Amino acid sequence: MKDIEYPELAGKSTSSPESIGFFGFQSLIRDYPFLANGTLRGNFIVSDDGCLSVAGTSRAISNAEDLKLLIHLRQVSAGLIVGRKTAIAESYRPPRSRPEYEGARKELGLLSRPLLVVVTSSAEFANSFCPDHRDKSSPLFFALLGGNQEALRKPNSSRIILPLPPGGEGLRQLMVTLFERYPGPWLTEGGLTLLKSFAHLGLLDELCLTVSHKNIGDDCDHRVEIMSELNILVRTIGDIDTQAARYLRYVATEK
């Protein structure tokens, strides 16, 4: 795993909003800083009783704190990477730019708004997926793993498709391509299958895990023991417990 070095300028901003507590801008930038170029951070949420989703999404186990952290982690990344099912279930779109991060992103050489990359093996999906609420000023990227490249439509500036080998080889090549084209730290929000793939390939440098203090009960779609599923060795570098959730931050290493 790459050593993680934090740029000295990380966290500087042209405008810092007035906010207090752990989920204020200054606290988040201190506790969840920009990582070094060429690193991949994972973010995941699970409930106290191991639930991942209700009715196909994680909204039922999320909370206002977690949403602030989610927005922050996207803003301190060059972009985020999700799988096809997650993109559909959670209605993903490229994150908006936020003025309090503009100064730091500019100094670090990042685009003003984070990019969105969707991993899929379906050329049909890569050709057609477009959220209804999408802001078309930012392109959608698709990592096509071993899909039928002959079925691809001609790429354009609003839809960029990266044909890649299948499986782990394709994910490795994806990260090489992203680090070359868009240097900076990247973020993956899963789902679980994609996060496991990055972890098992040794591509995951850091894991941010939110353990929501909600017990979902019988409404849960899917339960899991997340650390066993990821099968990684970790070193804890952050542990903050609030009334709503426990927020854990790990340096991740491959077993």
HUKA-V931320 format. One record per residue. N is the residue number from 1. PSI is psi in whole degrees, -180 to 180 (none if undefined). Layout:
n=N psi=PSI
n=N psi=PSI
//
This chain:
n=1 psi=143
n=2 psi=144
n=3 psi=139
n=4 psi=120
n=5 psi=131
n=6 psi=126
n=7 psi=142
n=8 psi=-31
n=9 psi=-5
n=10 psi=130
n=11 psi=-14
n=12 psi=144
n=13 psi=148
n=14 psi=-23
n=15 psi=128
n=16 psi=114
n=17 psi=152
n=18 psi=118
n=19 psi=151
n=20 psi=146
n=21 psi=-179
n=22 psi=-32
n=23 psi=18
n=24 psi=163
n=25 psi=-51
n=26 psi=-37
n=27 psi=-43
n=28 psi=-42
n=29 psi=-28
n=30 psi=-45
n=31 psi=-22
n=32 psi=71
n=33 psi=172
n=34 psi=135
n=35 psi=174
n=36 psi=161
n=37 psi=147
n=38 psi=20
n=39 psi=157
n=40 psi=124
n=41 psi=138
n=42 psi=145
n=43 psi=135
n=44 psi=151
n=45 psi=139
n=46 psi=153
n=47 psi=169
n=48 psi=-34
n=49 psi=22
n=50 psi=14
n=51 psi=137
n=52 psi=-32
n=53 psi=155
n=54 psi=125
n=55 psi=35
n=56 psi=-4
n=57 psi=167
n=58 psi=6
n=59 psi=-35
n=60 psi=-21
n=61 psi=-1
n=62 psi=176
n=63 psi=175
n=64 psi=-37
n=65 psi=-50
n=66 psi=-37
n=67 psi=-37
n=68 psi=-42
n=69 psi=-42
n=70 psi=-48
n=71 psi=-43
n=72 psi=-48
n=73 psi=-34
n=74 psi=-40
n=75 psi=-22
n=76 psi=25
n=77 psi=154
n=78 psi=-32
n=79 psi=176
n=80 psi=153
n=81 psi=127
n=82 psi=162
n=83 psi=168
n=84 psi=-48
n=85 psi=-40
n=86 psi=-42
n=87 psi=-39
n=88 psi=-51
n=89 psi=-39
n=90 psi=5
n=91 psi=60
n=92 psi=152
n=93 psi=163
n=94 psi=133
n=95 psi=149
n=96 psi=158
n=97 psi=149
n=98 psi=128
n=99 psi=-32
n=100 psi=-15
n=101 psi=-7
n=102 psi=-42
n=103 psi=-48
n=104 psi=-42
n=105 psi=-41
n=106 psi=-44
n=107 psi=-33
n=108 psi=-1
n=109 psi=20
n=110 psi=155
n=111 psi=160
n=112 psi=-26
n=113 psi=145
n=114 psi=150
n=115 psi=163
n=116 psi=125
n=117 psi=126
n=118 psi=126
n=119 psi=129
n=120 psi=160
n=121 psi=7
n=122 psi=115
n=123 psi=-35
n=124 psi=-43
n=125 psi=-44
n=126 psi=-31
n=127 psi=-29
n=128 psi=-23
n=129 psi=126
n=130 psi=107
n=131 psi=142
n=132 psi=-32
n=133 psi=20
n=134 psi=138
n=135 psi=113
n=136 psi=3
n=137 psi=-11
n=138 psi=130
n=139 psi=155
n=140 psi=135
n=141 psi=141
n=142 psi=126
n=143 psi=105
n=144 psi=103
n=145 psi=104
n=146 psi=19
n=147 psi=175
n=148 psi=96
n=149 psi=-24
n=150 psi=-21
n=151 psi=-3
n=152 psi=138
n=153 psi=167
n=154 psi=124
n=155 psi=155
n=156 psi=-180
n=157 psi=-19
n=158 psi=-9
n=159 psi=105
n=160 psi=120
n=161 psi=127
n=162 psi=101
n=163 psi=130
n=164 psi=159
n=165 psi=164
n=166 psi=163
n=167 psi=-147
n=168 psi=-35
n=169 psi=-39
n=170 psi=-39
n=171 psi=-39
n=172 psi=-45
n=173 psi=-35
n=174 psi=-48
n=175 psi=-39
n=176 psi=-45
n=177 psi=-45
n=178 psi=-42
n=179 psi=-32
n=180 psi=-44
n=181 psi=-37
n=182 psi=76
n=183 psi=148
n=184 psi=177
n=185 psi=145
n=186 psi=160
n=187 psi=136
n=188 psi=135
n=189 psi=15
n=190 psi=-154
n=191 psi=-163
n=192 psi=-42
n=193 psi=-45
n=194 psi=-43
n=195 psi=-42
n=196 psi=-41
n=197 psi=-47
n=198 psi=-42
n=199 psi=-46
n=200 psi=-24
n=201 psi=-3
n=202 psi=23
n=203 psi=-10
n=204 psi=119
n=205 psi=-34
n=206 psi=146
n=207 psi=126
n=208 psi=116
n=209 psi=123
n=210 psi=123
n=211 psi=101
n=212 psi=135
n=213 psi=51
n=214 psi=135
n=215 psi=111
n=216 psi=-33
n=217 psi=-144
n=218 psi=-12
n=219 psi=-11
n=220 psi=136
n=221 psi=-39
n=222 psi=126
n=223 psi=151
n=224 psi=152
n=225 psi=98
n=226 psi=-43
n=227 psi=-33
n=228 psi=-40
n=229 psi=-43
n=230 psi=-29
n=231 psi=51
n=232 psi=152
n=233 psi=141
n=234 psi=156
n=235 psi=121
n=236 psi=128
n=237 psi=2
n=238 psi=136
n=239 psi=102
n=240 psi=124
n=241 psi=126
n=242 psi=180
n=243 psi=-30
n=244 psi=-35
n=245 psi=166
n=246 psi=131
n=247 psi=110
n=248 psi=142
n=249 psi=127
n=250 psi=144
n=251 psi=127
n=252 psi=136
n=253 psi=150
n=254 psi=139
n=255 psi=none
//
